């Protein structure tokens, strides 16, 4: 149940199949207990499993904005778009009091396009492997 991250409908289908087994079928009372337990503890169980399987730093928050340069010493830089990104990265294994690192950076339009292309590639790969 936890490994499959079942929703309520999937849980009911699973328990129905278990109750129809020939050897050691699940009783209706047991199925009700499992359902009640899963409904009240699914989020806690999921969060616990995620925490136990996460061994690297994790992205806590991401914020960004798009700026348009209005003034510059160089006239070629006027009206150029830049993206300013801030990421808060949580370090779970840090021994210091500072468990969150903040990373800020700026990207021009070409770098932003390159990053968006890579994010789209990652999205396609995730969709491909999650449908198997």
N, C-alpha and C positions, 0 to 999 in steps of 0.2 A: 504494500500500500504506500509506504513512504518513498520507496525507490521510484515508483511510477508517478508520484505526486498526484494521486488520484483525486478527482473532484467527486462530488456526491453521487452523480450518475454512474461514474465508473466504479465507485465503491459498491453501489447497489448491484451492478451487473456482476462484479467479482464475487460478492457474497451470495448472490443467487446461484452462480456456478458452483460455489463451494458447498451450498446446501443440497445440491443435486448430485454430489459425488456418491459413488457406491460405497467406497470404503471411508469410514469416518466422516459422514456428512455433518455440516454445520447446522445447529438447531436455530430456530427462529429467535429464541431468546439470546443466543450468542451473537447472532447477526445484529440484533437491536443494540446490544452492548457495544459491539465494534463500531456501529454507525454513530452512536451517541459519543463515544470516545473520539472518533476521528473528526467529527464536526467540531468538537470543543478544543481539540489539540493539534489539528492539522498545521496551523501556522507556526506553533511552537516547535513542532517536530521538524518542519521544513527549515526554519531558521537555524535550528541546532545542527542539522545535517550540513547546511551550507557553511556554517562556522567551522565545523570539523574538517571539511574538505578544502578549505581555503588556506593555503600556506604562504601566499605572497601578499604584497600590498594590494589594497583595493581602492577603487575610485569612490570617494565619499560624496563628492559633488562636482558639478561642472557648470560653469557659467561663462557666457560669452556675449560679445556685442560687436556690431559692425560700425565702424567709423568711416567718415568721408573727410579727407583732408581739405581744409578750406584755405589754409595759409601755409606757405613754405618758402624757403629761400630759393628753391629751385622750382621754376614754374611747371616743369614736367611732372612734379609730384602733386600738384593741385588736382582735386577731384579724384584722387586714387582711393580705392576702397581698401581698408585694412580690417582684419578681424583680431580682436583682443580676447584671449582665452585665459580663464583661471580654473585650475583644477586643484581640488583638495584630495590628497592621497593619504589614506589611513595606513599607518605602519603598525601592524599587529604585534610585531616582535621587538619593537623599540623599547629599550630599557629606560629611556629618559621620560620625563613628564610630557614631552611633546610627541604625541602619537599621530599628529596630522602635519603633513608637509604641504605647503602651498607652492604651486608652480604657475607662473604667469608668462605668457609669450604672445607675440604679435605675428600675424601672417599677412602677406600680401595676397592679391586675388589669385595669382597662379598657384601659390602654395595651398591656398584654401581649396581650389579646384582639385588639386592632386590628392589632398587628404579626403575630400568628399568621394572621389573615385575609389580610394582604398576602403573607406567605410562601406560603400555600396558593394564592393567585392566581398567584404567580410559578411555583410548581410546576406548575400546570395549563398555563400558557403554555409552559413548557419541554417538557412532555409533548406538547402540541399540535404544536409546531414540530419536535420530534425524530422524530415519526411521519410526517412528510411525505416 
